[in-house]
Amino acid sequence: MPNLKVIRWFKVVFFLASLGPLAWLALEAHGKALGANPIEVITHSTGDCTLVFLLITLSITPLRKLTGQFWLIRFRRMLGLFAFFYASLHFLTYIWLDKFFALHEILADVAKRRFITVGLLGFLLLIPLALTSTKGWIRRLGGKRWQTLHRLIYVSAFAGVVHYYWLVKADKRQPLEYAFVLALLLGYRLAVWVLAKVKTPQAEAFPRPSVEVPEA
């Protein structure tokens, strides 16, 4: 496991790299190189970033368990917050640059266009996760309730993939790629849960002597 100083440097590198897509959009916009429909480019780019960061966040747990690199958990909160950051930019692009805060048009879209409805649901589910991402909220809610709440990320990621799939009318390869990765990540968690359930009766049948371990 890398020491804390190295992990801090990794965090700085990850943080700057995570801002890369925003920097690219800003440079392209400044150079007027976003094409004939810049709003569409910004919308799609921020939406893609949201899904990518959600999937990377969900991949941290399998990676650290399969590789034994438990220090990776230190990056999960930052990656999750970047998912929320890009989701917020995606939402802001829609309500500001596309709809100019016209509430009646936004509500009509939410009611009539199912991909917007499910996309809005995915975004709203990320808000309580971002607000309760700190250690203080873990203490207030308690570890078990906090974990239960943060399982909403699975629903949000699923809603994001469905949002993208319903949005695309012709070439659905990219949303299907996201769906495949999400299925793998959720399938891994399901397999771990099933194995734990299978092992639990065996452990109860042959209990080991209890050994008290002091809290860290």
Backbone as a ProteinNet text record, in pm:
[ID]
protein_1_A
[PRIMARY]
MPNLKVIRWFKVVFFLASLGPLAWLALEAHGKALGANPIEVITHSTGDCTLVFLLITLSITPLRKLTGQFWLIRFRRMLGLFAFFYASLHFLTYIWLDKFFALHEILADVAKRRFITVGLLGFLLLIPLALTSTKGWIRRLGGKRWQTLHRLIYVSAFAGVVHYYWLVKADKRQPLEYAFVLALLLGYRLAVWVLAKVKTPQAEAFPRPSVEVPEA
[TERTIARY]
84.3	0	87.6	60.4	138.7	120.8	223.4	208.7	115.2	76.4	-23.8	21.3	151.4	200.9	181.9	209.7	192.3	43.9	-41.4	-186.2	-236.2	-184.8	-225.6	-187.3	-67.2	-24.8	-112.2	-146.2	-237.5	-370.6	-418	-545.9	-539.3	-427.4	-409.9	-413	-342.6	-338.4	-478.4	-549	-684.3	-777.8	-762.2	-847.6	-829	-704	-676	-721.9	-699.1	-742.7	-894.5	-963.6	-1109.8	-1166.5	-1086.3	-1128.2	-1096.5	-1025.7	-985.2	-1100	-1209.2	-1320.7	-1379.7	-1387.9	-1439.5	-1343.6	-1213.6	-1113.6	-1119.9	-1138.6	-1148.8	-1270.1	-1384.4	-1504.3	-1484.9	-1420.1	-1396.6	-1306.7	-1200.4	-1108.9	-1178.2	-1256.5	-1328.4	-1432.2	-1499.7	-1598.5	-1530.6	-1415.8	-1342.2	-1296.3	-1255.7	-1210.9	-1323.4	-1446.9	-1565.1	-1552.5	-1508.2	-1482.7	-1576.7	-1692.6	-1788.1	-1887.7	-1867.9	-1952.4	-2077.5	-2166.5	-2287	-2387	-2379.7	-2473.3	-2394.4	-2336.7	-2251.9	-2327.9	-2455	-2533.6	-2545	-2566	-2575.4	-2443.3	-2331.7	-2199.4	-2176.3	-2207.5	-2189	-2279.1	-2404.5	-2499.1	-2450.2	-2410.2	-2365.3	-2233.5	-2143.4	-2013.2	-2029.5	-2109.5	-2129.8	-2209	-2301.1	-2374.8	-2283.7	-2195.8	-2099.5	-2009.5	-1961.5	-1874.1	-1945.8	-2073.4	-2150.6	-2153.4	-2184.9	-2191.7	-2055.4	-1952.2	-1817.1	-1775.6	-1799.2	-1759.4	-1845.6	-1972.2	-2055.8	-2002.3	-1967.7	-1918.5	-1781.3	-1695.4	-1563.9	-1582.4	-1673.9	-1701.8	-1748.5	-1838	-1888.8	-1782.3	-1680	-1575.2	-1471.7	-1470.8	-1369	-1378.5	-1499.4	-1515.1	-1469.1	-1513.6	-1461.4	-1310.1	-1256.2	-1111.5	-1031.6	-1072.7	-995	-1005.3	-1119.5	-1134.7	-1062.4	-1069.4	-1006.9	-855.5	-805.5	-660.5	-594.5	-675.8	-619.1	-564.3	-588.4	-541.1	-648.5	-657.8	-767.2	-756.3	-640.3	-623.4	-705.2	-751.3	-831.2	-960.3	-1007.6	-1131	-1121.2	-999	-979.4	-1018.1	-1032.5	-1066.3	-1215.4	-1290.6	-1430.5	-1513.5	-1494.9	-1574.9	-1549.4	-1422.3	-1389	-1449.1	-1439.8	-1493.6	-1646.2	-1710.5	-1855.3	-1898.6	-1821.8	-1854.1	-1833.7	-1735.2	-1718.2	-1834.5	-1887.8	-2007.4	-2121.7	-2140.1	-2245	-2215.1	-2088.5	-2047.9	-2085.3	-2050.4	-2082.1	-2231.7	-2299.4	-2445	-2510.4	-2456.3	-2509.6	-2487.5	-2369.5	-2343.4	-2436.2	-2459.6	-2550.1	-2691.6	-2737.8	-2871.2	-2878.4	-2773.3	-2770.8	-2770.1	-2698	-2696.6	-2836.8	-2910.3	-3047	-3140.5	-3142.7	-3241.3	-3200.7	-3071.1	-3024.8	-3003	-2906.5	-2870.4	-2975.5	-3044.7	-3144	-3282.6	-3324.4	-3461.2	-3469.4	-3356.1	-3353	-3444	-3443.3	-3518.7	-3669.3	-3718.3	-3863.9	-3928	-3982.7	-4031.5	-4142.3	-4232.4	-4342.8	-4293.1	-4186.2	-4129.3	-4057.7	-3988.8	-3917.3	-4014.9	-4121.7	-4221.7	-4291.9	-4315.4	-4377.2	-4285.1	-4155.3	-4057.4	-4053.3	-4051.5	-4045.7	-4168.5	-4283.7	-4408.4	-4419.9	-4367.9	-4392.5	-4275.9	-4152.6	-4035.5	-3973.6	-3990.5	-3953.7	-3804.7	-3720.1	-3576.2	-3536.9	-3611.4	-3584.8	-3636.7	-3750.6	-3806.5	-3710	-3660.2	-3571.7	-3435.4	-3392.1	-3265.7	-3274.4	-3386.9	-3407.5	-3410.2	-3472.8	-3474.3	-3332.8	-3251.1	-3112.7	-3035.7	-3058	-2988.9	-3035.4	-3165.8	-3219.6	-3168.4	-3150.5	-3100.9	-2956.1	-2882	-2742.2	-2728.8	-2831.2	-2820.9	-2800.8	-2885.5	-2860.5	-2728.2	-2680.1	-2551.9	-2437.3	-2445	-2340.8	-2344.2	-2465.4	-2479.1	-2430.8	-2442.1	-2406.3	-2275.8	-2188.7	-2065.3	-1953.1	-1974.3	-1867.7	-1866.3	-1754.3	-1742	-1840.4	-1869.3	-1965.2	-2102.7	-2144.8	-2274.9	-2274.4	-2160.3	-2151.3	-2175.2	-2116.6	-2136.4	-2281.2	-2341.3	-2478.8	-2577.5	-2560.4	-2655.2	-2625.7	-2499.1	-2459	-2417.7	-2317.6	-2262	-2362.6	-2452.5	-2547.5	-2648.6	-2706	-2803.4	-2737.4	-2612.6	-2540.6	-2516.6	-2476.2	-2455.3	-2584.9	-2694.7	-2824.3	-2862.1	-2843.9	-2874.5	-2788.9	-2661.2	-2568.7	-2579.8	-2663	-2693.5	-2782.9	-2833.4	-2909.2	-2824.1	-2692.6	-2606.3	-2632	-2672.5	-2703.8	-2824.2	-2924.8	-3046.5	-3016	-2933.9	-2898.7	-2821.5	-2725.9	-2648.8	-2739.2	-2830.1	-2923.9	-3012.5	-3061.1	-3144.3	-3065.1	-2936.9	-2853.1	-2834.7	-2813.6	-2797.3	-2927.2	-3040.5	-3170.8	-3197.2	-3165.6	-3179.3	-3105.3	-2981.9	-2900.4	-2956.6	-2998.6	-3051.4	-3178.4	-3267.6	-3392.1	-3367.5	-3261.9	-3229.9	-3185	-3097.9	-3040.2	-3144.4	-3157.3	-3259.1	-3201.2	-3075.6	-3019.3	-2911.2	-2791.1	-2677.6	-2675.2	-2714.4	-2724.6	-2603.7	-2495.2	-2379.3	-2321.6	-2305.5	-2242.9	-2328.9	-2459	-2537.8	-2539.1	-2533.4	-2528	-2394.3	-2286.9	-2156.9	-2160.8	-2221	-2237.1	-2323.5	-2429.7	-2518.4	-2444.5	-2356.5	-2279.1	-2185.9	-2115.4	-2024.5	-2102.1	-2215.3	-2297.9	-2348.5	-2388.2	-2434.8	-2324.4	-2201.6	-2088.9	-2067.8	-2072	-2047.6	-2158.1	-2282.3	-2393.2	-2395.4	-2356.3	-2349.3	-2246.5	-2133.7	-2030.7	-2086.9	-2157	-2213	-2318.1	-2397.5	-2498.1	-2431.8	-2324.8	-2253.7	-2193.4	-2135.6	-2077.9	-2186.3	-2302	-2413.4	-2464.3	-2477.6	-2525.9	-2426.7	-2297.5	-2196.1	-2195.4	-2215.6	-2220.3	-2339.2	-2454.4	-2572.9	-2551.1	-2479.3	-2453.1	-2358.3	-2259	-2158.7	-2210.6	-2309.7	-2359	-2415.4	-2500.6	-2549.9	-2437.4	-2334.4	-2221.2	-2144.5	-2128.1	-2056.4	-2134.4	-2268.8	-2350.2	-2348.7	-2336.7	-2333.8	-2202.9	-2094.1	-1962.7	-1900.3	-1953.8	-1903.6	-1761.3	-1684.4	-1548.2	-1548.9	-1449.2	-1440.9	-1424.7	-1502.4	-1496.2	-1369.9	-1309.1	-1187.2	-1212.7	-1193.7	-1217.4	-1102.4	-1138.7	-1039.8	-1060.3	-957.3	-975.2	-1005.2	-1086.2	-1119.9	-998.9	-991.2	-877.7	-889.3
-120.1	0	124.8	223.1	346.4	423.2	500.1	580.2	698.2	766.8	872.7	987.3	1014.3	1123.8	1091.8	967.6	926.4	928.9	882.9	883.1	1025.2	1120	1260	1311.7	1273.8	1315.1	1250.5	1123.9	1056.8	1130.1	1174.7	1245.8	1375.6	1446.2	1570.5	1540.3	1434.9	1396.3	1357.7	1276.1	1234.9	1354.6	1447	1566	1648.5	1673.9	1753.4	1680.5	1549	1470.8	1472	1472.6	1472.8	1605.2	1711.3	1840.7	1853.6	1755.5	1760.2	1780.8	1703.3	1723	1864.4	1921.9	2058.3	2157.5	2137.2	2225.6	2217.7	2095.1	2078	2153.2	2139.8	2210.5	2362	2409	2553.2	2604.3	2529.1	2569.4	2565.4	2460.8	2450	2561.8	2593.3	2701.2	2835.3	2856.9	2982.2	2998.2	2886.1	2890.4	2873.7	2871.9	2855.1	2731.3	2621.9	2498.2	2385.7	2421.6	2319.9	2279.5	2330.9	2290.3	2374.5	2323.7	2399.6	2402.7	2302.5	2295.1	2277.7	2386.2	2375.2	2327	2363.5	2320.4	2168.2	2108.5	1962.4	1896.9	1955.8	1901.2	1906.5	2020.4	2035.5	1938	1927.2	1836.5	1693	1647.6	1509.4	1484.1	1581.5	1563.6	1553.1	1641.1	1636	1511.8	1469	1345.3	1223.8	1217	1107.5	1105.4	1223.3	1231.8	1183.2	1218	1172.8	1020.9	956.5	810.3	747	803.6	749	755.3	868.8	881.8	795.4	779.1	688.3	545.1	502	365.1	346.5	447.5	437.9	430	511.6	507.9	369.5	310.1	176.7	68.6	97.2	-3.8	-8.3	92.5	98.3	-22.5	-56	-168.6	-301	-338.4	-463	-460.9	-347.7	-339.9	-360.4	-292.9	-304	-443.2	-509.5	-643.4	-748.6	-734.4	-832.6	-818.8	-695.1	-671.7	-664	-648.9	-632.4	-493.3	-399.9	-261.1	-179.3	-197.8	-137.6	14.4	69.6	215.2	285.5	210.4	271.2	333.1	284.8	337	486.8	537	678.9	768.2	708.7	787.4	785	697.7	678.2	803.8	869.4	989.3	1097.4	1121.5	1224.8	1193.5	1068	1028.9	1041.4	1004	1018.7	1164	1251.9	1394.7	1452	1400.8	1445.9	1398.2	1279.4	1233.5	1332	1375.2	1472.4	1607.5	1647.2	1774.1	1778.3	1672.8	1671.2	1652.5	1580.4	1568.6	1705.4	1785.1	1920.1	2008.5	1997	2074.3	2029.9	1899.5	1844	1900.2	1899.5	1951	2101.4	2173.1	2318.2	2357.3	2280.7	2306.9	2297	2196.8	2176.6	2290	2322.6	2420.5	2564.7	2588.7	2725.3	2749.5	2678.4	2705	2654.9	2546.9	2490.2	2549.4	2560.4	2604.5	2745.3	2807.4	2943.6	2958.9	2855.8	2854	2868.8	2830.9	2835.8	2715.7	2741.1	2631.6	2551.5	2619.4	2547.9	2451.9	2491	2403.4	2285.1	2311.8	2204.6	2101.7	2150.1	2058.5	1978.6	2042.9	1972.3	1862.8	1893	1792.7	1674.4	1705.2	1598.9	1508.9	1568.8	1491.6	1410.1	1463	1399.7	1316.1	1352.7	1284.6	1196	1066.3	973.3	972.5	1001.2	1000.5	1116.2	1227.1	1339	1306	1239.8	1201	1112.2	1008.4	915.4	979.5	1068.6	1139.7	1231.4	1301.6	1387.7	1306.1	1189.8	1101.6	1063.5	1025.2	988.4	1102.9	1224.6	1341.1	1369.2	1366.6	1395.1	1294.1	1169.4	1068.1	1093.3	1163.9	1194	1305.2	1389.7	1504.6	1462	1372.9	1332.6	1259.2	1192.1	1122.8	1223.7	1328.4	1431.7	1505.9	1536.8	1612.1	1532.7	1401.1	1317.2	1241.7	1295.4	1223.8	1244.3	1331	1362.4	1265	1262.3	1176.5	1217.8	1347.2	1395.5	1333.4	1321.9	1261.7	1111.8	1047.5	904.6	885.2	974.5	965.8	995.9	1096.2	1133.5	1022.5	965.7	864	725.1	703.4	567.7	491.3	407.4	339.3	261.5	189.7	104	186.3	289.7	372.5	450.4	493.6	566.8	476.7	352	258.4	231.3	216	192.7	309.9	432.8	551.5	556.6	527.6	542.3	429.9	331.4	232.5	292.4	412.2	482.3	508.5	502.3	523.3	417.5	295.9	191.6	233.2	286.1	328.6	447.4	540	657.6	618.2	526.9	481.5	411.2	327.6	258.8	360.3	460.6	564	640.6	666	736.8	658.3	528.2	443.4	437.9	421.4	418.9	553	662.7	797.6	808.8	761.2	768.9	677.2	557.3	461.6	514.3	572.7	627.2	754.5	827	949.9	919.5	818.6	786.7	718.3	766.5	710.9	611.5	626.6	540.4	447.6	498.7	417.1	404.8	288.8	268.7	195	188.4	112.4	168.4	300.1	356.6	337.6	367.7	340.3	192.2	103.9	-39.4	-78.1	-9.9	-34.2	5.7	121.4	163.3	62.1	15.1	-82	-211.6	-254.4	-377.2	-363.4	-250	-227	-222.3	-152.4	-143.8	-282.1	-363.3	-499.1	-582.3	-567.1	-638.9	-596.8	-465.9	-414.5	-456.5	-450.5	-492.9	-644.9	-715.7	-860.8	-908.4	-838	-871.5	-857.2	-747.5	-725.3	-831	-868.7	-971.9	-1105.8	-1137.9	-1263.5	-1266	-1154.2	-1145.5	-1162.6	-1101	-1111.1	-1254.7	-1321.6	-1460	-1552	-1534	-1617	-1595.9	-1471.3	-1442.6	-1512.4	-1513.7	-1581	-1731.8	-1788.3	-1932.2	-1969.9	-1884.6	-1914.8	-1894	-1805	-1773.9	-1895	-1977.9	-2097	-2193.1	-2203.5	-2290.3	-2238.4	-2106.2	-2047.3	-2065.9	-2059.4	-2078.3	-2223.9	-2315	-2457.7	-2497	-2428.6	-2458.8	-2329.1	-2276.7	-2147.9	-2159.3	-2054.5	-2048.4	-1980.5	-2011.1	-1940.7	-1791.7	-1714.1	-1569	-1512.7	-1420	-1354.5	-1204.3	-1136.9	-993.7	-920.2	-831.2	-751.4	-606.5	-538.1	-399	-312.6	-207.9	-116.2	-37.3	-12.7	63.7	210.8
0	0	0	-90.9	-91.8	38.8	75.8	197.2	172.2	280.9	271.1	180.7	181.3	97.1	-50.4	-88.6	-228.2	-266.3	-173.7	-200.6	-221.1	-141.9	-158.4	-297.2	-343	-476.9	-584	-564.2	-656.6	-663.1	-546.8	-542.7	-623.1	-611.5	-687.9	-837.8	-878.2	-1019.9	-1067.8	-989.3	-1025.3	-1032.7	-938.8	-936.3	-1063.4	-1099.8	-1219	-1345	-1349.3	-1465.9	-1478.5	-1365.1	-1365.9	-1417.1	-1405.9	-1459.7	-1607.8	-1662.8	-1802.9	-1900.5	-1890.3	-1984.4	-1978.8	-1858.4	-1845.9	-1910.2	-1889	-1949.2	-2101.5	-2153.7	-2299.1	-2353.5	-2285.8	-2329.8	-2327	-2220.9	-2208.3	-2321.3	-2352.7	-2459.7	-2595.6	-2618.7	-2745.2	-2759.2	-2649.4	-2653.2	-2677.3	-2611.6	-2629.7	-2774.2	-2835	-2974	-3075	-3025.9	-3110.7	-3199.3	-3135.4	-3209.3	-3167.3	-3111.9	-3067.7	-3176.5	-3296.2	-3407.6	-3422.3	-3507.8	-3540.3	-3426.2	-3337.8	-3224.9	-3095	-3044.3	-2924.1	-2800.5	-2789.6	-2672.9	-2670.3	-2786.4	-2794.5	-2756.7	-2802.5	-2769.1	-2618.8	-2557.5	-2412.3	-2336.8	-2382	-2315.7	-2320.8	-2438.3	-2453.1	-2378.8	-2384.1	-2317.1	-2166	-2107.8	-1962.4	-1921.6	-2008.2	-1979.5	-1982.4	-2083.4	-2090.6	-1967.4	-1927.8	-1810.3	-1684.5	-1672.4	-1556.4	-1549.2	-1660.5	-1662.5	-1638.3	-1699.2	-1681.2	-1534.9	-1470.2	-1330.1	-1238.1	-1271.9	-1192.8	-1200.9	-1321.4	-1339.5	-1275.6	-1285	-1219.2	-1067.9	-1015.3	-871	-827.9	-906.7	-874.1	-891.5	-969.9	-992.4	-879.7	-793	-687.9	-595.1	-549.9	-457.2	-517.3	-639.8	-698.3	-717.9	-761.4	-786.4	-658	-551.8	-428.5	-367.2	-385.4	-330.4	-413.8	-546.3	-634.3	-638.9	-622	-629.5	-492.3	-386.9	-253.8	-228.3	-320.1	-304.4	-233.1	-101.7	-26.7	-16	-46.8	-43.2	-151.8	-252.4	-359.1	-306.9	-190.6	-133.3	-105.6	-89.8	-60.8	-178.2	-297.4	-415.7	-447.4	-380.4	-418.3	-396.5	-283.1	-254.3	-358.5	-392.5	-490.2	-627.2	-668.7	-798.6	-800.6	-689.6	-680.3	-687.9	-623.8	-628.1	-767.7	-840.7	-979	-1065.6	-1036.6	-1108.3	-1086.3	-961.3	-930.2	-995.1	-997.1	-1057.6	-1205.6	-1278.8	-1421.7	-1446.1	-1357.3	-1368.4	-1349.3	-1256.3	-1233.1	-1355.6	-1417.6	-1539.4	-1652.5	-1660.3	-1761.8	-1742.4	-1619.2	-1587.6	-1611.2	-1569.3	-1585.6	-1732.9	-1814.8	-1959	-2016.8	-1970	-2020.4	-1977.5	-1847.3	-1799.5	-1832.3	-1855.8	-1881.2	-2030.7	-2089.2	-2228	-2326.5	-2289.7	-2381.6	-2359.2	-2233	-2203.3	-2144.2	-2116.1	-2060.4	-1938.5	-1853.3	-1727.2	-1748	-1865.7	-1891.2	-1821.8	-1703.1	-1618.8	-1686.9	-1756.7	-1820.5	-1927.8	-2001.4	-2103.6	-2039.4	-1930.8	-1861.4	-1807.5	-1743.4	-1688	-1798.3	-1911.2	-2023.5	-2075.8	-2081.7	-2124.7	-2029	-1900.3	-1799	-1809.3	-1837.6	-1843.8	-1972.2	-2084.1	-2213.5	-2265.2	-2227.6	-2285.2	-2177.3	-2194.4	-2088.3	-2059.6	-2159.5	-2132.7	-2040.5	-2048.9	-1957.9	-1818.6	-1811.1	-1680.6	-1603.6	-1669.5	-1600.4	-1574.2	-1663.2	-1640.3	-1519.3	-1506.4	-1390.4	-1262.2	-1267.1	-1150	-1109.4	-1207	-1176.8	-1112.9	-1162.5	-1105.5	-964	-940.9	-807.6	-703.8	-744.8	-651.1	-610.7	-695	-662.1	-558.2	-546.5	-455.6	-310.4	-253.7	-114.2	-96.2	-200.4	-189.9	-179.7	-261.3	-256	-122.2	-73.6	51.4	172.4	167.9	284.1	262.7	177.2	144.2	246.4	344.7	439.3	557.7	627.3	745.7	854.9	861	960.5	939.7	814.2	785.5	811.3	791.1	824.6	974.2	1055	1200.6	1237.7	1173.9	1208	1171.5	1054.1	1007	1062.8	1097.8	1135.6	1011	1023.7	907.5	826	894.3	823.6	744.2	807	736.2	623	647	543.1	422.1	446.5	336.4	260.6	333.7	269.1	179.5	230.7	151.3	25.7	39.7	-73.3	-175.3	-147.6	-251.9	-360.1	-336	-440.2	-564.1	-549.7	-665.9	-772.3	-729.9	-827.6	-911.4	-844.3	-914.1	-1005.2	-954.5	-1033.3	-1158.8	-1144.9	-1260.5	-1361.4	-1311.4	-1399.6	-1473	-1400.1	-1462	-1567.4	-1539.6	-1636.6	-1764.9	-1752.6	-1871	-1951.5	-1882.5	-1950.7	-2017.9	-1950	-2005.3	-2137.9	-2140.9	-2262.1	-2371.3	-2332.4	-2429.6	-2495.8	-2416	-2471.1	-2551.7	-2518.3	-2591.2	-2733.6	-2746.8	-2877.9	-2965.7	-3088.1	-3177.4	-3278.3	-3315.3	-3419.6	-3365.6	-3350.7	-3308.7	-3156.6	-3107.2	-2962.7	-2904.8	-2979.8	-2931.8	-2802.4	-2795.4	-2675.2	-2550.1	-2553.4	-2431.9	-2394.9	-2495	-2465.2	-2402.7	-2440.4	-2376.8	-2229.4	-2202.4	-2063	-1986.6	-2051.9	-1987.1	-1956.3	-2046.3	-2025.9	-1905.4	-1896.9	-1783.7	-1652.7	-1654.1	-1533	-1492.7	-1590.6	-1560.4	-1496.8	-1544.1	-1484.2	-1339	-1313.9	-1179.1	-1082.4	-1128.3	-1042.6	-1028.4	-1135.4	-1128.5	-1028.9	-1021.6	-922.9	-781.3	-756.1	-622.3	-588.2	-688	-665.1	-633	-705.4	-681.3	-541.2	-497.7	-363.2	-258.1	-281.4	-185.4	-175.8	-291.7	-292.2	-221.7	-250.2	-184.3	-33.4	8.8	153	217.5	147.5	200.6	209.6	111.3	111.2	223.8	247.8	349.7	491.6	507.9	642.2	715.3	653.3	724.8	763.1	676.6	707.6	828.4	834	947.3	1076.8	1067	1186.5	1231.6	1136.4	1170.9	1238.1	1197.3	1254.7	1306.5	1417.3	1467.3	1519.3	1492	1544.7	1681.4	1764.9	1893.1	1870.3	1944.2	1926.7	1987.5	1915	1962.3	1958.3	2069.5	2074.4	2006.6	1915.7	1846.2	1883.8	1934	1973.1	1852.7	1873.2	1763.2	1722.9	1589.2	1538.2	1575.1
[MASK]
++++++++++++++++++++++++++++++++++++++++++++++++++++++++++++++++++++++++++++++++++++++++++++++++++++++++++++++++++++++++++++++++++++++++++++++++++++++++++++++++++++++++++++++++++++++++++++++++++++++++++++++++++++++++

